[in-house]
Amino acid sequence: MKRELTIAIDGYSSCGKSTFAKLIAKKLGYLYIDSGSMYRSATLYFLRKGYIGADNINVDAIIEDINQVAISFEMDKISGEQVTLLNGENVEAKIRGIEVSGFVSQISAIAEVRSHMVAILRSIGGNRGIVMDGRDIGTVVFPDADIKIFMTASVDVRAKRRFDELSGKGVSVDLEEIKNNIIARDLTDENRDISPLRRADDAVILDNSRMTIKQQMVWFEELLEKYLDEN
């Protein structure tokens, strides 16, 4: 490969973006950045501070406190997996629960939160080869990314994947609750005023409803080969 690339992977929640992006980064020897975990970490921070309640979100307090949210990534020495740090604390397990999932789209819709996160993402990205996944990577964070992929899958498939993931971690969850959460997140993501979820005009769609991860990697390898041939 002549130069290191920026690869942006956007799409709906629970489509397997992180798994896909991690494998691509590993294959290419690139840095992987999970933007979704950053918004989840911010949501966890605001939950802990009491700014988020069942019937109210204190937006003013969130805006005033957003600069206190510092997020970074490191490799876990035991698992060998990349983990997310919130103000120095490993919160990888804590940000995957249903409570954080229930509020993350609303927190992500706050303009000041998104601006803070985009600044962090661009800073982490630097000038090296990266694979980043999220909701607005190809449209806002890195609009000039070399390769843009937009992932989607049916709601039922996504709910079952999320259910299996959480159950595998020993988390007691209800499949119907997860499905309803995904539907609500889709609506919020697509209709927020700031950086709504949408496919970049030059993004390639990957519907992985009926694909294994191995088939997805074959699909990516063909896409990468085509890109390199044309550039």
N, CA, C and O of each residue as an XYZ file, in Angstrom:
924
protein
N       0.846     -1.185      0.000
C       0.000      0.000      0.000
C       0.890      1.247      0.000
O       1.772      1.367      0.851
N       0.681      2.155     -0.916
C       1.566      3.295     -1.100
C       1.505      4.271      0.060
O       2.533      4.837      0.433
N       0.352      4.483      0.633
C       0.218      5.419      1.734
C      -0.848      4.921      2.690
O      -1.692      4.100      2.330
N      -0.799      5.424      3.902
C      -1.800      5.018      4.881
C      -3.108      5.756      4.614
O      -3.116      6.928      4.238
N      -4.191      5.054      4.814
C      -5.501      5.578      4.477
C      -6.309      5.933      5.713
O      -6.021      5.483      6.822
N      -7.330      6.755      5.489
C      -8.350      7.009      6.498
C      -9.604      6.288      6.050
O     -10.127      6.549      4.966
N     -10.089      5.376      6.889
C     -11.260      4.573      6.555
C     -12.373      4.898      7.537
O     -12.218      4.698      8.741
N     -13.493      5.398      7.029
C     -14.632      5.801      7.854
C     -15.765      4.794      7.706
O     -16.188      4.475      6.595
N     -16.246      4.301      8.832
C     -17.342      3.338      8.824
C     -18.492      3.892      9.650
O     -18.398      3.997     10.873
N     -19.576      4.245      8.975
C     -20.771      4.763      9.637
C     -21.898      3.750      9.522
O     -21.788      2.755      8.806
N     -22.988      4.019     10.243
C     -24.141      3.141     10.125
C     -24.963      3.093     11.389
O     -24.683      3.774     12.375
N     -25.985      2.266     11.326
C     -26.930      2.151     12.434
C     -26.327      1.392     13.616
O     -25.342      0.669     13.469
N     -26.930      1.569     14.776
C     -26.445      0.902     15.988
C     -26.587     -0.609     15.864
O     -27.503     -1.114     15.214
N     -25.670     -1.311     16.496
C     -25.704     -2.781     16.575
C     -25.621     -3.470     15.218
O     -26.178     -4.551     15.025
N     -24.920     -2.834     14.280
C     -24.689     -3.456     12.968
C     -23.373     -4.229     12.937
O     -23.040     -4.856     11.931
N     -22.639     -4.183     14.019
C     -21.342     -4.844     14.040
C     -20.231     -3.973     13.504
O     -19.212     -4.482     13.039
N     -20.415     -2.650     13.564
C     -19.415     -1.729     13.031
C     -18.071     -1.889     13.746
O     -17.018     -1.917     13.109
N     -18.123     -1.992     15.067
C     -16.882     -2.067     15.836
C     -16.094     -3.333     15.521
O     -14.881     -3.280     15.316
N     -16.785     -4.466     15.482
C     -16.117     -5.737     15.164
C     -15.470     -5.663     13.780
O     -14.319     -6.058     13.598
N     -16.218     -5.157     12.825
C     -15.752     -5.026     11.450
C     -14.555     -4.087     11.376
O     -13.544     -4.404     10.749
N     -14.678     -2.924     12.023
C     -13.607     -1.922     11.988
C     -12.333     -2.437     12.665
O     -11.228     -2.192     12.181
N     -12.488     -3.147     13.779
C     -11.321     -3.685     14.484
C     -10.557     -4.673     13.608
O      -9.326     -4.667     13.586
N     -11.284     -5.515     12.894
C     -10.632     -6.508     12.037
C      -9.910     -5.843     10.871
O      -8.823     -6.270     10.482
N     -10.515     -4.798     10.317
C      -9.867     -4.058      9.234
C      -8.580     -3.405      9.749
O      -7.535     -3.476      9.103
N      -8.673     -2.770     10.921
C      -7.502     -2.114     11.499
C      -6.393     -3.129     11.772
O      -5.220     -2.858     11.517
N      -6.765     -4.283     12.283
C      -5.775     -5.322     12.568
C      -5.119     -5.813     11.288
O      -3.905     -6.014     11.243
N      -5.917     -6.003     10.255
C      -5.398     -6.490      8.967
C      -4.411     -5.505      8.364
O      -3.390     -5.909      7.808
N      -4.708     -4.217      8.471
C      -3.877     -3.193      7.846
C      -2.800     -2.635      8.781
O      -1.922     -1.890      8.346
N      -2.869     -2.996     10.062
C      -1.921     -2.445     11.023
C      -2.220     -0.996     11.344
O      -1.309     -0.216     11.621
N      -3.505     -0.628     11.308
C      -3.929      0.748     11.524
C      -4.419      0.948     12.965
O      -4.628     -0.009     13.711
N      -4.594      2.214     13.327
C      -5.189      2.584     14.599
C      -6.705      2.487     14.476
O      -7.290      3.006     13.525
N      -7.337      1.826     15.435
C      -8.807      1.739     15.456
C      -9.363      2.714     16.474
O      -8.883      2.771     17.606
N     -10.365      3.477     16.087
C     -11.004      4.428     16.996
C     -12.507      4.193     16.991
O     -13.153      4.280     15.947
N     -13.058      3.896     18.164
C     -14.489      3.647     18.328
C     -15.149      4.934     18.828
O     -15.158      5.206     20.029
N     -15.696      5.720     17.907
C     -16.292      6.995     18.313
C     -17.532      6.773     19.169
O     -17.834      7.585     20.043
N     -18.248      5.684     18.928
C     -19.448      5.404     19.712
C     -19.140      5.240     21.187
O     -19.920      5.667     22.038
N     -18.006      4.623     21.498
C     -17.638      4.435     22.896
C     -17.349      5.771     23.569
O     -17.486      5.900     24.786
N     -16.950      6.760     22.782
C     -16.682      8.078     23.337
C     -17.978      8.753     23.774
O     -18.047      9.330     24.859
N     -19.001      8.681     22.928
C     -20.294      9.256     23.291
C     -20.924      8.481     24.448
O     -21.586      9.065     25.306
N     -20.714      7.173     24.465
C     -21.212      6.362     25.582
C     -20.511      6.758     26.879
O     -21.140      6.827     27.936
N     -19.213      7.016     26.793
C     -18.454      7.409     27.977
C     -18.930      8.756     28.506
O     -19.054      8.945     29.716
N     -19.195      9.686     27.602
C     -19.713     10.987     28.022
C     -21.071     10.821     28.697
O     -21.357     11.466     29.706
N     -21.901      9.951     28.132
C     -23.219      9.691     28.716
C     -23.075      9.115     30.122
O     -23.794      9.515     31.037
N     -22.146      8.175     30.291
C     -21.898      7.601     31.613
C     -21.459      8.693     32.596
O     -21.913      8.724     33.740
N     -20.593      9.566     32.151
C     -20.115     10.660     32.999
C     -21.282     11.521     33.478
O     -21.363     11.856     34.660
N     -22.182     11.878     32.564
C     -23.309     12.740     32.918
C     -24.339     12.007     33.775
O     -25.000     12.626     34.609
N     -24.480     10.707     33.580
C     -25.350      9.914     34.462
C     -24.809      9.939     35.890
O     -25.556     10.133     36.848
N     -23.514      9.741     36.011
C     -22.887      9.740     37.333
C     -23.008     11.106     38.018
O     -23.142     11.190     39.239
N     -22.959     12.160     37.223
C     -23.048     13.510     37.782
C     -24.480     13.888     38.134
O     -24.710     14.902     38.793
N     -25.452     13.074     37.698
C     -26.847     13.354     37.999
C     -27.509     14.318     37.039
O     -28.575     14.858     37.333
N     -26.881     14.539     35.886
C     -27.444     15.472     34.910
C     -28.537     14.822     34.052
O     -29.268     15.509     33.339
N     -28.635     13.501     34.131
C     -29.617     12.773     33.336
C     -30.591     12.063     34.261
O     -30.187     11.277     35.119
N     -31.884     12.346     34.082
C     -32.919     11.688     34.864
C     -33.930     11.037     33.945
O     -33.883     11.228     32.730
N     -34.832     10.279     34.511
C     -35.838      9.564     33.712
C     -36.688     10.522     32.890
O     -37.086     10.194     31.772
N     -36.970     11.706     33.433
C     -37.864     12.650     32.755
C     -37.187     13.958     32.359
O     -37.845     14.861     31.842
N     -35.890     14.071     32.594
C     -35.244     15.346     32.322
C     -33.746     15.187     32.105
O     -33.089     14.392     32.778
N     -33.214     15.954     31.158
C     -31.776     16.025     30.935
C     -31.365     17.476     31.123
O     -31.879     18.371     30.452
N     -30.440     17.699     32.037
C     -29.989     19.054     32.345
C     -28.937     19.475     31.317
O     -27.735     19.325     31.538
N     -29.407     19.994     30.214
C     -28.520     20.352     29.108
C     -27.547     21.454     29.505
O     -26.379     21.418     29.121
N     -28.019     22.429     30.268
C     -27.148     23.536     30.677
C     -25.961     23.018     31.488
O     -24.827     23.451     31.284
N     -26.227     22.089     32.407
C     -25.151     21.532     33.234
C     -24.184     20.720     32.383
O     -22.974     20.745     32.607
N     -24.724     20.003     31.407
C     -23.891     19.197     30.509
C     -22.960     20.090     29.696
O     -21.770     19.802     29.567
N     -23.503     21.165     29.153
C     -22.702     22.084     28.350
C     -21.601     22.721     29.205
O     -20.464     22.872     28.758
N     -21.955     23.089     30.433
C     -20.987     23.728     31.318
C     -19.865     22.771     31.712
O     -18.741     23.205     31.966
N     -20.164     21.465     31.763
C     -19.221     20.474     32.282
C     -18.514     19.664     31.195
O     -17.635     18.862     31.511
N     -18.872     19.850     29.932
C     -18.391     18.973     28.862
C     -16.867     18.969     28.757
O     -16.282     17.940     28.421
N     -16.216     20.094     29.036
C     -14.762     20.143     28.901
C     -14.023     19.334     29.964
O     -12.805     19.173     29.893
N     -14.762     18.828     30.946
C     -14.168     17.968     31.969
C     -14.147     16.504     31.533
O     -13.610     15.647     32.235
N     -14.731     16.228     30.378
C     -14.789     14.856     29.866
C     -13.564     14.612     28.985
O     -13.454     15.160     27.888
N     -12.651     13.783     29.482
C     -11.457     13.419     28.721
C     -11.529     11.935     28.382
O     -11.739     11.097     29.259
N     -11.354     11.623     27.114
C     -11.481     10.233     26.666
C     -10.248      9.836     25.870
O      -9.764     10.587     25.024
N      -9.753      8.642     26.159
C      -8.599      8.111     25.446
C      -8.743      6.606     25.322
O      -9.693      6.017     25.840
N      -7.800      5.993     24.637
C      -7.839      4.550     24.419
C      -6.489      3.941     24.775
O      -5.450      4.586     24.634
N      -6.513      2.690     25.239
C      -5.271      1.965     25.489
C      -5.519      0.470     25.309
O      -6.665      0.021     25.318
N      -4.465     -0.283     25.149
C      -4.571     -1.727     25.015
C      -4.569     -2.374     26.390
O      -3.686     -2.112     27.206
N      -5.558     -3.218     26.644
C      -5.605     -3.947     27.903
C      -4.520     -5.029     27.897
O      -4.447     -5.839     26.973
N      -3.686     -5.033     28.929
C      -2.553     -5.954     28.969
C      -2.987     -7.425     29.083
O      -2.277     -8.325     28.635
N      -4.148     -7.652     29.681
C      -4.614     -9.025     29.879
C      -5.339     -9.562     28.646
O      -5.010    -10.636     28.141
N      -6.326     -8.808     28.170
C      -7.133     -9.274     27.041
C      -6.503     -8.984     25.691
O      -6.811     -9.648     24.701
N      -5.609     -7.983     25.648
C      -5.021     -7.590     24.375
C      -5.967     -6.772     23.521
O      -5.672     -6.479     22.363
N      -7.125     -6.397     24.101
C      -8.121     -5.619     23.378
C      -8.003     -4.137     23.738
O      -7.546     -3.779     24.823
N      -8.422     -3.299     22.812
C      -8.433     -1.868     23.067
C      -9.596     -1.526     23.986
O     -10.712     -2.007     23.790
N      -9.335     -0.693     24.991
C     -10.386     -0.295     25.926
C     -10.494      1.218     25.966
O      -9.566      1.934     25.590
N     -11.648      1.693     26.431
C     -11.926      3.121     26.493
C     -11.712      3.640     27.906
O     -12.166      3.038     28.880
N     -11.020      4.758     28.004
C     -10.755      5.375     29.296
C     -11.528      6.681     29.414
O     -11.454      7.538     28.534
N     -12.265      6.826     30.502
C     -12.971      8.065     30.817
C     -12.241      8.717     31.981
O     -12.270      8.214     33.105
N     -11.587      9.840     31.705
C     -10.784     10.514     32.728
C      -9.852      9.531     33.434
O      -9.698      9.561     34.655
N      -9.233      8.655     32.631
C      -8.253      7.714     33.143
C      -8.801      6.398     33.648
O      -8.027      5.497     33.969
N     -10.133      6.258     33.728
C     -10.760      5.034     34.229
C     -11.207      4.140     33.067
O     -11.821      4.613     32.111
N     -10.895      2.863     33.161
C     -11.355      1.902     32.162
C     -12.855      1.693     32.349
O     -13.284      1.110     33.345
N     -13.657      2.174     31.386
C     -15.117      2.081     31.506
C     -15.711      1.194     30.407
O     -16.913      1.240     30.148
N     -14.872      0.398     29.774
C     -15.311     -0.398     28.630
C     -16.561     -1.219     28.947
O     -17.498     -1.238     28.149
N     -16.593     -1.890     30.087
C     -17.747     -2.710     30.441
C     -18.942     -1.858     30.857
O     -20.085     -2.196     30.549
N     -18.684     -0.771     31.544
C     -19.761      0.058     32.096
C     -20.557      0.802     31.029
O     -21.725      1.122     31.247
N     -19.945      1.081     29.879
C     -20.638      1.884     28.862
C     -21.489      1.051     27.915
O     -22.127      1.604     27.020
N     -21.514     -0.271     28.094
C     -22.266     -1.134     27.177
C     -23.644     -1.518     27.694
O     -24.388     -2.217     27.006
N     -23.996     -1.072     28.894
C     -25.265     -1.436     29.496
C     -26.456     -0.719     28.888
O     -26.301      0.231     28.121
N     -27.649     -1.189     29.240
C     -28.887     -0.673     28.647
C     -29.179      0.756     29.094
O     -29.804      1.513     28.352
N     -28.728      1.148     30.323
C     -29.004      2.508     30.798
C     -28.277      3.532     29.938
O     -28.869      4.522     29.507
N     -26.998      3.292     29.689
C     -26.234      4.200     28.827
C     -26.825      4.202     27.422
O     -26.960      5.258     26.803
N     -27.180      3.010     26.916
C     -27.748      2.909     25.567
C     -29.038      3.713     25.441
O     -29.341      4.247     24.375
N     -29.796      3.796     26.534
C     -31.069      4.498     26.492
C     -30.949      6.004     26.374
O     -31.909      6.669     25.985
N     -29.784      6.557     26.704
C     -29.626      8.014     26.688
C     -28.576      8.519     25.711
O     -28.516      9.719     25.445
N     -27.745      7.628     25.168
C     -26.591      8.086     24.396
C     -26.976      8.905     23.166
O     -26.280      9.861     22.825
N     -28.075      8.546     22.491
C     -28.472      9.304     21.299
C     -28.890     10.720     21.659
O     -28.605     11.659     20.916
N     -29.567     10.882     22.797
C     -29.983     12.217     23.230
C     -28.779     13.076     23.608
O     -28.735     14.265     23.292
N     -27.809     12.472     24.280
C     -26.604     13.208     24.642
C     -25.806     13.559     23.391
O     -25.240     14.648     23.292
N     -25.764     12.629     22.437
C     -25.024     12.855     21.189
C     -25.630     13.969     20.356
O     -24.957     14.542     19.500
N     -26.905     14.284     20.600
C     -27.584     15.314     19.817
C     -27.280     16.727     20.309
O     -27.668     17.703     19.666
N     -26.593     16.844     21.437
C     -26.249     18.163     21.975
C     -25.030     18.706     21.231
O     -23.973     18.076     21.218
N     -25.180     19.858     20.624
C     -24.150     20.412     19.739
C     -22.793     20.525     20.422
O     -21.771     20.178     19.831
N     -22.775     21.004     21.651
C     -21.513     21.200     22.362
C     -20.818     19.877     22.667
O     -19.589     19.806     22.681
N     -21.605     18.832     22.911
C     -21.029     17.506     23.132
C     -20.379     17.002     21.852
O     -19.262     16.484     21.875
N     -21.079     17.155     20.741
C     -20.548     16.684     19.463
C     -19.287     17.455     19.082
O     -18.329     16.861     18.586
N     -19.275     18.752     19.304
C     -18.092     19.549     18.968
C     -16.882     19.095     19.776
O     -15.774     18.996     19.250
N     -17.106     18.823     21.052
C     -16.023     18.366     21.925
C     -15.496     17.014     21.462
O     -14.285     16.793     21.421
N     -16.407     16.113     21.115
C     -16.010     14.773     20.687
C     -15.297     14.802     19.329
O     -14.308     14.097     19.130
N     -15.791     15.604     18.416
C     -15.153     15.709     17.095
C     -13.727     16.222     17.241
O     -12.820     15.747     16.558
N     -13.527     17.196     18.136
C     -12.170     17.731     18.364
C     -11.245     16.629     18.890
O     -10.092     16.529     18.471
N     -11.761     15.800     19.816
C     -10.958     14.696     20.349
C     -10.653     13.680     19.250
O      -9.522     13.211     19.123
N     -11.667     13.345     18.460
C     -11.494     12.360     17.393
C     -10.443     12.809     16.384
O      -9.584     12.022     15.986
N     -10.509     14.055     15.977
C      -9.538     14.567     15.003
C      -8.139     14.608     15.593
O      -7.157     14.371     14.890
N      -8.046     14.904     16.870
C      -6.755     14.942     17.543
C      -6.142     13.545     17.607
O      -4.948     13.374     17.361
N      -6.960     12.551     17.936
C      -6.480     11.175     18.015
C      -6.084     10.668     16.635
O      -5.096      9.950     16.481
N      -6.879     11.058     15.626
C      -6.648     10.574     14.266
C      -5.277     10.931     13.728
O      -4.613     10.107     13.100
N      -4.855     12.161     13.975
C      -3.526     12.580     13.529
C      -3.314     12.381     12.032
O      -4.214     12.610     11.224
N      -2.101     11.950     11.683
C      -1.748     11.795     10.275
C      -1.418     10.358      9.891
O      -0.785     10.131      8.861
N      -1.839      9.374     10.705
C      -1.514      7.992     10.399
C      -2.750      7.240      9.921
O      -3.863      7.765      9.973
N      -2.550      6.009      9.457
C      -3.658      5.208      8.987
C      -4.613      4.881     10.120
O      -4.201      4.376     11.164
N      -5.893      5.169      9.911
C      -6.886      4.919     10.951
C      -8.143      4.286     10.372
O      -8.471      4.468      9.200
N      -8.824      3.551     11.207
C     -10.157      3.037     10.905
C     -11.043      3.529     12.038
O     -10.815      3.196     13.201
N     -12.040      4.310     11.704
C     -12.908      4.890     12.721
C     -14.363      4.574     12.398
O     -14.790      4.688     11.249
N     -15.120      4.178     13.413
C     -16.541      3.906     13.167
C     -17.409      4.781     14.047
O     -16.999      5.201     15.129
N     -18.618      5.050     13.568
C     -19.547      5.895     14.316
C     -20.782      6.207     13.508
O     -21.247      5.390     12.713
N     -21.317      7.416     13.720
C     -22.547      7.829     13.039
C     -22.317      8.940     12.010
O     -23.106      9.102     11.080
N     -21.236      9.702     12.182
C     -21.010     10.848     11.285
C     -19.543     10.974     10.893
O     -19.062     12.076     10.628
N     -18.840      9.863     10.855
C     -17.402      9.913     10.574
C     -17.145     10.368      9.138
O     -16.302     11.232      8.898
N     -17.869      9.788      8.191
C     -17.662     10.122      6.791
C     -18.304     11.417      6.349
O     -17.991     11.928      5.274
N     -19.211     11.966      7.172
C     -19.900     13.200      6.801
C     -19.393     14.420      7.547
O     -19.429     15.526      7.008
N     -18.918     14.245      8.785
C     -18.523     15.383      9.622
C     -17.071     15.287     10.092
O     -16.290     16.216      9.889
N     -16.711     14.169     10.717
C     -15.385     14.066     11.338
C     -14.286     14.012     10.290
O     -13.336     14.795     10.332
N     -14.421     13.078      9.343
C     -13.451     12.953      8.255
C     -14.180     12.898      6.911
O     -14.264     11.839      6.290
N     -14.709     14.048      6.462
C     -15.440     14.070      5.182
C     -14.560     13.744      3.983
O     -15.069     13.414      2.912
N     -13.234     13.835      4.156
C     -12.311     13.528      3.064
C     -11.677     12.145      3.213
O     -10.631     11.871      2.625
N     -12.311     11.279      3.996
C     -11.790      9.920      4.191
C     -11.612      9.226      2.844
O     -12.381      9.453      1.910
N     -10.592      8.382      2.757
C     -10.305      7.695      1.495
C     -11.380      6.662      1.152
O     -11.824      6.572      0.008
N     -11.785      5.895      2.144
C     -12.815      4.874      1.948
C     -13.912      5.099      2.968
O     -13.649      5.195      4.167
N     -15.150      5.182      2.486
C     -16.300      5.371      3.366
C     -17.272      4.203      3.189
O     -17.649      3.849      2.072
N     -17.661      3.625      4.306
C     -18.588      2.492      4.287
C     -19.774      2.837      5.183
O     -19.596      3.346      6.290
N     -20.973      2.561      4.704
C     -22.185      2.779      5.508
C     -22.839      1.432      5.752
O     -23.292      0.773      4.816
N     -22.885      1.018      7.037
C     -23.396     -0.300      7.383
C     -24.848     -0.254      7.848
O     -25.276      0.676      8.530
N     -25.584     -1.279      7.460
C     -26.974     -1.391      7.884
C     -27.337     -2.866      8.014
O     -26.634     -3.737      7.502
N     -28.434     -3.134      8.701
C     -28.968     -4.488      8.860
C     -30.385     -4.328      9.399
O     -30.743     -3.262      9.900
N     -31.182     -5.369      9.299
C     -32.565     -5.285      9.771
C     -32.589     -5.098     11.286
O     -31.651     -5.486     11.983
N     -33.662     -4.503     11.783
C     -33.801     -4.258     13.221
C     -33.783     -5.569     14.002
O     -33.152     -5.650     15.056
N     -34.461     -6.583     13.504
C     -34.504     -7.873     14.206
C     -33.118     -8.492     14.316
O     -32.754     -9.032     15.361
N     -32.359     -8.415     13.256
C     -31.005     -8.969     13.264
C     -30.132     -8.198     14.247
O     -29.368     -8.800     15.002
N     -30.236     -6.890     14.245
C     -29.422     -6.071     15.142
C     -29.779     -6.320     16.606
O     -28.899     -6.394     17.464
N     -31.083     -6.447     16.885
C     -31.520     -6.703     18.256
C     -30.999     -8.043     18.759
O     -30.560     -8.157     19.903
N     -31.051     -9.056     17.898
C     -30.580    -10.383     18.297
C     -29.063    -10.357     18.534
O     -28.580    -10.986     19.476
N     -28.325     -9.655     17.714
C     -26.879     -9.551     17.895
C     -26.548     -8.870     19.214
O     -25.668     -9.314     19.951
N     -27.261     -7.787     19.504
C     -27.033     -7.058     20.747
C     -27.399     -7.932     21.945
O     -26.686     -7.948     22.948
N     -28.503     -8.649     21.839
C     -28.948     -9.555     22.907
C     -27.880    -10.613     23.184
O     -27.533    -10.872     24.337
N     -27.368    -11.217     22.120
C     -26.344    -12.263     22.274
C     -25.073    -11.700     22.888
O     -24.432    -12.348     23.716
N     -24.709    -10.476     22.474
C     -23.497     -9.848     22.999
C     -23.610     -9.623     24.505
O     -22.703     -9.974     25.259
N     -24.724     -9.037     24.938
C     -24.905     -8.741     26.350
C     -25.081    -10.009     27.175
O     -24.551    -10.120     28.281
N     -25.830    -10.965     26.629
C     -26.030    -12.228     27.339
C     -24.710    -12.955     27.529
O     -24.467    -13.571     28.566
N     -23.860    -12.875     26.512
C     -22.554    -13.513     26.588
C     -21.667    -12.909     27.656
O     -20.736    -13.551     28.142
N     -21.963    -11.659     28.022
C     -21.198    -10.983     29.069
C     -21.858    -11.142     30.436
O     -21.422    -10.557     31.428
N     -22.927    -11.953     30.465
C     -23.605    -12.194     31.736
C     -24.608    -11.138     32.131
O     -25.063    -11.113     33.275
N     -24.969    -10.246     31.185
C     -25.929     -9.184     31.470
C     -27.334     -9.692     31.183
O     -27.604    -10.201     30.095
N     -28.233     -9.555     32.160
C     -29.614    -10.000     31.992
C     -30.400     -8.936     31.225
O     -30.578     -7.824     31.721
N     -30.864     -9.263     30.039
C     -31.556     -8.305     29.186
C     -32.778     -8.944     28.529
O     -32.884    -10.167     28.448
N     -33.689     -8.109     28.067
C     -34.901     -8.555     27.389
C     -34.795     -8.212     25.905
O     -34.523     -7.064     25.551
N     -35.008     -9.195     25.041
C     -34.847     -8.990     23.602
C     -35.768     -7.892     23.081
O     -35.348     -7.073     22.263
N     -37.015     -7.863     23.543
C     -37.967     -6.850     23.060
C     -37.554     -5.455     23.513
O     -37.722     -4.484     22.774
N     -37.018     -5.356     24.718
C     -36.546     -4.058     25.213
C     -35.386     -3.560     24.365
O     -35.309     -2.374     24.042
N     -34.490     -4.463     24.008
C     -33.354     -4.096     23.159
C     -33.846     -3.634     21.790
O     -33.362     -2.636     21.255
N     -34.808     -4.361     21.228
C     -35.350     -3.993     19.912
C     -35.974     -2.601     19.956
O     -35.738     -1.785     19.064
N     -36.766     -2.329     20.988
C     -37.403     -1.016     21.120
C     -36.360      0.084     21.293
O     -36.521      1.189     20.776
N     -35.286     -0.229     22.027
C     -34.208      0.735     22.225
C     -33.526      1.066     20.909
O     -33.203      2.225     20.648
N     -33.307      0.055     20.081
C     -32.656      0.256     18.778
C     -33.537      1.105     17.860
O     -33.045      2.002     17.174
N     -34.835      0.818     17.851
C     -35.768      1.597     17.023
C     -35.758      3.060     17.452
O     -35.727      3.963     16.616
N     -35.786      3.286     18.773
C     -35.783      4.655     19.293
C     -34.470      5.366     18.943
O     -34.469      6.546     18.593
N     -33.358      4.637     19.040
C     -32.062      5.238     18.712
C     -31.983      5.593     17.239
O     -31.438      6.637     16.881
N     -32.516      4.742     16.386
C     -32.525      5.031     14.948
C     -33.262      6.337     14.669
O     -32.781      7.183     13.915
N     -34.423      6.493     15.280
C     -35.227      7.694     15.059
C     -34.498      8.944     15.545
O     -34.491      9.978     14.876
N     -33.884      8.827     16.724
C     -33.145      9.970     17.269
C     -31.941     10.308     16.406
O     -31.695     11.474     16.099
N     -31.190      9.284     16.013
C     -29.985      9.501     15.206
C     -30.302     10.122     13.854
O     -29.571     10.989     13.373
N     -31.396      9.675     13.245
C     -31.745     10.158     11.907
C     -32.347     11.557     11.914
O     -32.279     12.268     10.912
N     -32.939     11.956     13.044
C     -33.701     13.202     13.063
C     -33.120     14.303     13.942
O     -33.739     15.356     14.094
N     -31.947     14.080     14.521
C     -31.363     15.133     15.342
C     -30.931     16.297     14.448
O     -30.607     16.110     13.275
N     -30.934     17.481     15.017
C     -30.578     18.678     14.251
C     -29.080     18.738     13.945
O     -28.673     19.229     12.893
N     -28.265     18.234     14.874
C     -26.823     18.302     14.726
C     -26.281     16.968     14.219
O     -26.455     15.936     14.866
N     -25.627     16.994     13.064
C     -24.992     15.801     12.491
C     -25.895     14.571     12.489
O     -25.542     13.552     13.083
N     -27.048     14.646     11.836
C     -27.927     13.472     11.791
C     -27.264     12.311     11.058
O     -26.401     12.510     10.203
N     -27.679     11.103     11.406
C     -27.145      9.916     10.746
C     -27.608      9.898      9.293
O     -28.807      9.898      9.013
N     -26.657      9.884      8.387
C     -26.987      9.762      6.967
C     -25.782      9.201      6.230
O     -24.645      9.310      6.689
N     -26.047      8.613      5.103
C     -24.961      8.053      4.302
C     -24.293      9.153      3.492
O     -24.964      9.934      2.817
N     -22.977      9.211      3.563
C     -22.241     10.156      2.724
C     -22.475      9.788      1.260
O     -22.626      8.612      0.928
N     -22.503     10.787      0.395
C     -22.791     10.546     -1.023
C     -21.820      9.551     -1.653
O     -22.191      8.807     -2.561
N     -20.582      9.538     -1.173
C     -19.570      8.660     -1.760
C     -19.295      7.418     -0.910
O     -18.280      6.746     -1.094
N     -20.208      7.116      0.025
C     -20.042      5.918      0.854
C     -20.627      4.691      0.160
O     -21.615      4.785     -0.568
N     -20.009      3.551      0.395
C     -20.479      2.277     -0.147
C     -21.338      1.590      0.915
O     -20.919      1.467      2.066
N     -22.519      1.150      0.541
C     -23.436      0.513      1.489
C     -23.078     -0.956      1.693
O     -22.833     -1.692      0.737
N     -23.051     -1.367      2.966
C     -22.864     -2.771      3.313
C     -24.028     -3.205      4.191
O     -24.093     -2.840      5.365
N     -24.951     -3.986      3.627
C     -26.044     -4.584      4.397
C     -25.583     -5.979      4.802
O     -25.517     -6.886      3.972
N     -25.267     -6.140      6.075
C     -24.697     -7.397      6.537
C     -25.701     -8.291      7.265
O     -25.319     -9.152      8.059
N     -26.992     -8.076      6.985
C     -28.042     -8.853      7.652
C     -27.828    -10.353      7.512
O     -28.089    -11.115      8.443
N     -27.355    -10.769      6.349
C     -27.195    -12.201      6.072
C     -25.729    -12.576      5.822
O     -25.436    -13.561      5.144
N     -24.812    -11.769      6.383
C     -23.393    -12.016      6.148
C     -22.673    -12.376      7.440
O     -22.950    -11.806      8.495
N     -21.759    -13.316      7.351
C     -20.867    -13.609      8.474
C     -19.758    -12.569      8.469
O     -19.584    -11.853      7.482
N     -19.007    -12.479      9.557
C     -17.919    -11.516      9.603
C     -16.849    -11.886      8.575
O     -16.198    -11.006      8.011
N     -16.668    -13.175      8.333
C     -15.693    -13.605      7.327
C     -16.105    -13.116      5.942
O     -15.261    -12.669      5.165
N     -17.389    -13.197      5.633
C     -17.893    -12.713      4.339
C     -17.748    -11.201      4.234
O     -17.477    -10.673      3.155
N     -17.927    -10.508      5.346
C     -17.762     -9.058      5.342
C     -16.314     -8.675      5.060
O     -16.058     -7.692      4.364
N     -15.371     -9.437      5.591
C     -13.961     -9.138      5.358
C     -13.574     -9.405      3.906
O     -12.767     -8.669      3.338
N     -14.130    -10.435      3.308
C     -13.896    -10.696      1.887
C     -14.425     -9.525      1.072
O     -13.778     -9.062      0.133
N     -15.623     -9.049      1.446
C     -16.237     -7.893      0.779
C     -15.317     -6.681      0.897
O     -15.120     -5.965     -0.084
N     -14.747     -6.437      2.085
C     -13.864     -5.289      2.272
C     -12.595     -5.419      1.455
O     -12.145     -4.450      0.844
N     -12.020     -6.599      1.440
C     -10.777     -6.811      0.691
C     -10.978     -6.507     -0.791
O     -10.090     -5.958     -1.445
N     -12.144     -6.866     -1.314
C     -12.450     -6.560     -2.713
C     -12.619     -5.055     -2.908
O     -12.187     -4.503     -3.920
N     -13.251     -4.391     -1.932
C     -13.430     -2.942     -1.995
C     -12.081     -2.226     -1.932
O     -11.837     -1.284     -2.686
N     -11.216     -2.675     -1.039
C      -9.891     -2.073     -0.899
C      -9.069     -2.263     -2.173
O      -8.405     -1.334     -2.632
N      -9.116     -3.448     -2.732
C      -8.368     -3.712     -3.960
C      -8.835     -2.814     -5.096
O      -8.030     -2.298     -5.872
N     -10.139     -2.638     -5.181
C     -10.699     -1.747     -6.211
C     -10.237     -0.316     -5.997
O      -9.875      0.373     -6.950
N     -10.249      0.136     -4.734
C      -9.823      1.505     -4.428
C      -8.358      1.716     -4.822
O      -8.017      2.720     -5.447
N      -7.504      0.770     -4.456
C      -6.069      0.890     -4.742
C      -5.800      0.854     -6.235
O      -4.898      1.541     -6.715
N      -6.561      0.070     -6.973
C      -6.397      0.006     -8.430
C      -6.746      1.346     -9.081
O      -6.143      1.752    -10.074
N      -7.745      2.022     -8.488
C      -8.230      3.274     -9.085
C      -7.455      4.494     -8.589
O      -7.572      5.583     -9.151
N      -6.663      4.304     -7.530
C      -5.951      5.461     -6.971
C      -4.448      5.225     -6.889
O      -3.709      6.102     -6.442
